[in-house]
Amino acid sequence: MPPPDETQLSVRLVTALAGLDAARWDACATGHGCIDSESQEEPDNPFLSHDFLAALEVSGCVDGRSGWQSAHLIVEREPGSMLAAAPCYLKSHSRGEYVFDASWADAYERAGGHYYPKLQVAVPFTPVTGPRLLVAPGPDRALARQALIQGLAALRRQLGASSTHVTFATHAEAEHLEQAGYLLRTDQQFHWFNEGYADFDAFLAALSSRKRKVIHRERRDALEGGITIDCLTGTDITEAHWDAFFSFYMDTGSRKWGRPYLNRRFFSEVGARMAARILLVMAKRNGRYIAGAINFLGRHTLYGRNWGCIEQHPFLHFEVCYYQAIDFAITRGLKRVEAGAQGEHKLARGYRPVLTWSAHDIADPGLRRAVANYLVRERDYVEAAQSELDAYLPFRKGAVAETE
């Protein structure tokens, strides 16, 4: 791939993280340059770490016959320097992304085009906002970021991809990509924000009386029948816990999507590599685990990811996924909980609507025009929906600050 500036920086393609220096990758991922000095974005997102992404590759969740082929971009001044990086995948389908473009693909195919392969800049199977243009701190920050953007355009052409999709990017990155000609797309998630609560009861005190009573009842009913909760992290998590959790994950995945994305080896790999950044919330009844949720720890944020169960109990999902997460975040002094994609039911439990961003570069002018027109209408709808949902927040008037 030709470098964007042959006198200074080079851009190269790597097809596996195993051959890259983990510390240099993580320096890009955790010190991504704070595109502007006022950025409030999460500076230590666990899903961008070499450990997490390599666990996906080593376990076979990506590459092979998965339809996700690793095609990462690296920016260097000299071999091994790694000034910037982008986690990229050549895709032969649109599964596991949580930013849905199947209708675009269908329309393009009906018109005689070939939507696949496409280039995806993302963390596979992980609908979590974070930097996608990973830039190490230093004086070359702006130049390295521009090299990545130019490199993505060159990579799309080199691989014969119809389009490039940068999903769950930060807002600042989305704006930079828009300046480079990308189309912007918005969507909505629900996050919980810590307003400096001393404990869970202090959080409940910020809610209306009716909502407070509902949560008290849900937490009580969730633990009926002798159900107990274990919150495990670090060396407390064993292979037996992963065995139990995987059975929950497979049950939920098989019922909802028909094809779970993660395999058993992945959980062992990620557990071995980053156990200190994992919170496993497990529900037990009559001496055996019956449900669980996996969470990942950032510097300021708890990220809820996968949940599953082998027994159905009223409100147990809310307890394991939402209330335990809030309790843990308050105890640890974390600023927020991100509970994954979708789910307006989270609103009644103290989670607030926030926007997410993606950016799309489409080569075919006709498809680009059609998508651009669609995105204008979709953004208006998302904005209106967020304003409407704000009116249904369960908090007492004046009890919390406005969402960012």
N, C-alpha and C positions, 0 to 999 in steps of 0.2 A: 504494500500500500504506500503510495507516495506521501511523504511528510507534508504537512501544511506549510511549513517554513523550513526548507532544507538547511538553512544556515544556523538554525537554533535547535528545533525540536523534531523528534521523529515519533511516528505513531505506528504501533505494530499490533497484530492480532495474536492472541494466545487462546488455545483451545482447551486448556486445563489449568486450574489454579495450583495444582500440585507443584508445578515447575516455577512458581513465583515466590518471591520472598514474602512470607506472611507479615513480617513487621513493616515492610515498606507498603504493602497493600493496606494494612490497618492504619498506617500513618495518613494515607489518603482518605480512608473511610471515616476516621475519627477526627481528622483535622481538615475537613473539606473546605476550609478557607472562609467559611461564614460569608459567602458571596457579598454581603455588606456587613459592616461592623455592628449594625443594629439587629442582626438576625437573631431570632429567638428559636431557631430550629434545633431539634435534638442533636447534640454534638457527639453522641455515643450510641448510635443505633446498632443493636446486636446483630441485626440481619444483614448488615453490610460487611460484617467481619469476615476475614479469611476463614475462620473456623466454621461459621455457619454455611457459607457458600461452598466451601470444600466438602463439608459433610453431605451436601446434596449431590455433589459429583461422585464422591467415593462410594456412596451407598447406591448409586445408580438411579436415583430419583430424577436426575437430568442426564442427558447424553444417551447413548445407546439407542433404544427404540422408543424413548419417551416423547419425542417430538420437540424437545428442548435441546438444541445443540450449542454448547458453550462456544462463544465467539467474543471473548472479552477484549476490550481495547486498552492499551497501555501507552502513555505518553512518557518519553524519556529525553534527556539531553544527551546522555551517553548510556550504553547498555547497562541495565541494572539499576539505574537511578530512580525510575518511576516517580515522575512528578504528578501524574494523574492517572485515573483508571475509570472504566465504566463497565459494570456487569451486564454483558450482552448475550443474547441467545437468538439463534436462528430457529424460527418456529414453523412447524408444518400444520398447526391447528391453533385454536384460540382458547384452549382450556387452561385453567389454573392461573388466570390473570386478574380476575375480578374487575376488569374494565372491559365491558362487553362490546365487541365489534363484529359479532357473527353476522349481524344484518348487513354491515358494510361488505363483508366477504361474500355473502350470498348475492347481493346486488351486483357486485363486480363480476362474479362468476357468471351470473345470468347474462351479463352484457358481453361475455366472451373474454374477460380478463382472467388473470391468474393472481389471486390474492396471496397465495402461499407459494414460496416461503416469505415470511415477513421477519423483520428484525425487532426484537423486544429488549428494551433496556429496563431491567426490573429485578426484583428478588422473586424467584419462582414461588408460587403458591402462597404468597405473603402480601396481603393487602394493607401494607403499613407505609405511611408517608416517611420518606427519608431522602437524603441526597442520592442522586443517580450519576451526577458528574463529580466523581470523587477526586478532590484536588488537595494535595498536601500543602501545608502552610509554607510560605516563602515568597520571595519577590517575583517569581514567575507565575503566580497564581492565575492572574487574568489570562495570560498567554496560554497557559496549559489548559484552562477551561475552553478557550476558543479552539485549541488544537483538538480537543475531544469532540466538539460540535462539528468541526470540519471533518474529523476522522469518521464520525458516524455517517455522514453523507457519502464519503468515499467507500466505507464498508458496505453500505446498502447497495451501491452500484456494483461493487466487486462480487458480492454474494448473489446478485440478481434478485434481491428482495423487492417486493412491491412497495414497501412502506417501512417506516421506523416509528415505534411506539414507546415513549418514555413514560412509564406509568407510576403513579404514586410519587411523583417528584415533589420537591418543595415548591412553594409558591414562587420564591425568588428564581429558582431554576426554570420554572415554567415561563416566567417572564423573559428570561434570557433566551430561551428556545423560541419563544414567539418572535423576538427580534430577529432570529435566524430563519424565520419563515415557517415555523411549526404552527399547527392549529391547536388551540387550547380547548381542553374539555374539563368540566367540573363534575363532581359527584358529591355525595354526602355520607358521612359516618357519624357515629355518636361516641363522644369521649367524656370521661369524668374528670373534673378539675378539682384539685385540692385547694380549698380556700383557707388553709392553715388550721384545719380541724384538729382538735386535741385527740379525738377518738371517734368511733363510729356514731356514738350517740350525739356528738356535737354536729356531725354531718346531718343526722336525722332532724336535729333541732332547726336546721335551715329550711326544712321542707314544710309544706302545708300540713296541718293536723291530719287531714284525711290520708294523704300519701304516706305520712309517717306511720299511721296505724296499719296501712296495707303492708308496708315493708316489715314491720314487727311481726305481723301474722305470717307472712311468707317465710321469714327466717325460722319461726317456731315450727310451722307445718313441715318445712323441708327436712327437719331433723327428727320427725316422728318415727316411731318404730325402732328406736335405738341407733339411728344413723349418726356417725361421728365423722369429723373432718380432720385429715392430716395435711399440713402444709409443709412440703419438703423442698429443700434446696441443697446444693452442694453435694457433699459426700453422703448425705442422708438418702439420696436417690440411688436405688440399686437396680440391677437387671430385672429383678422380680417386679419392681414397680413399673419398669418399661414394658414388661410382658403384659401386665394388667392393663396399663394405659393403652397399649396397642390394640388390645381386644375391644376397648371402648371406641377408639378411633375408627377401627374397621367397621364396627357396627353402625356408627353414625354415617360414615362415608358411603357404605354400601346402600343405606336406605335413602340418602339424600342425593347423591351424585352418581352412584353406580360404579365409580372407579376412584377410590382413594388415591391421592397423589404420592403420599409418603409411605415408604416401606419400613419394615421392622428394623433393618440395619441402620436406617437414618437416625432413629431415636438413640440407639447405642452410640453411634458416632457423635451426635451432637451432645449427648450426655457426657461422653468422655472428654470432649474438647472444651465444653463451656458450661459445666454443671453449676458453677457459681453464679451464672447468669440465667438460671432456669428456676422457676417456681412451679412445682407440680402440686396441684390441689386435688386430693383424693378423698372420696367419700367411701366409708366402710360400713357394712351391716353384717351382723352375725359372723364377724371374724374374717370377712373377705371384702375386697374392694369391688364396688359396684358402679362407680362413676369417677370421672376425673377431668381436669382441664390443665393444659400446659400454658405457661406464661413465660415471657422472656423479660429480663431486666435491662433497661437502659440506665443512663446516669440519672435521669429525671422522670422516667416513664416506665410503667409496667404495661407490657404488651400482651394482651390475651390472644391466644391463637386457637388451638383445637380443643374440642370437648367431645366426650362420648360417655355412654352408659350401657350397662347390660340389664338394668332394672329401671322401670319407670316409677318415679315418685314425684308427687306434686311439688312444684317450686324448687326442686333440687338443682335444676339447671341454673336458676337465678342465684341460688346460694353459692354454688361452686364457681360459677363463671363471673358473677358481678359483685356480690356482696363480700365474698372472701377477698376478691381483688381490691376492692375499696378499702377494706380493713387493713390489708397488707400495705397498701400505698400510704395510708395514714400513719401506720406504725413506722414505716421506713422514711417518712418525710418526702415521698415522691410527689411530683407536681401533677401528674395525670395518670389516668388509665385509659388505654385504647383497647377497645373490646372487639376489634375486627370489623368486617364489612356488614352493612345492612343492619336491620333490626330496630324498627321504630319502637318496639316494646321496651328498649333500653331507656327511652325518654322518661317514663314513669319512675324509673329507678335512679334518677339523678344524673344520667348521661345527657350531654348537650349536643345539638347538631353542629358539625363543623364541615367545612368544604375540603375536598381533596382535589388534586390537580393531575392532569396528564397532558402530554404534548405529542402531536402526531405529524409526521412528515410523509406525505403521500405523493408518489412520483407521477401517477397518471393525472393530467390536468382535469379530465372530466370527473373522475372519482373525487379528486380533491375539492372541486367546486360543490359537488353534491354533499360531501361530508361537512364542508364549511357551513353551508346553509343549514344543515341539520343541527350543527353544534350551537349556532346562534339561538335557535329555538330551545334546545335542551338546556343551555345555560340560563335562559330566562325562567324555565320551569324549575330548575334546581334552586335558583335564587328565591323564587316565590315560595317554594316548598319550605325552605329554611326559615323564611320570615314567618310563615304560618305555624311551623312547629315551635318556634320560639315562644309563641303565645300559650303553648301547652306545657311549658316547663313546670315541674312540681314544686319549685321553690317559693318560699314566702317573698313578697315584694321587698326588694332591697337587701335580700339575704346574701346574694352572690354578685360578683362582678360580671360584666358582660363578657361573653366568649370572645376570643381573639379572632 
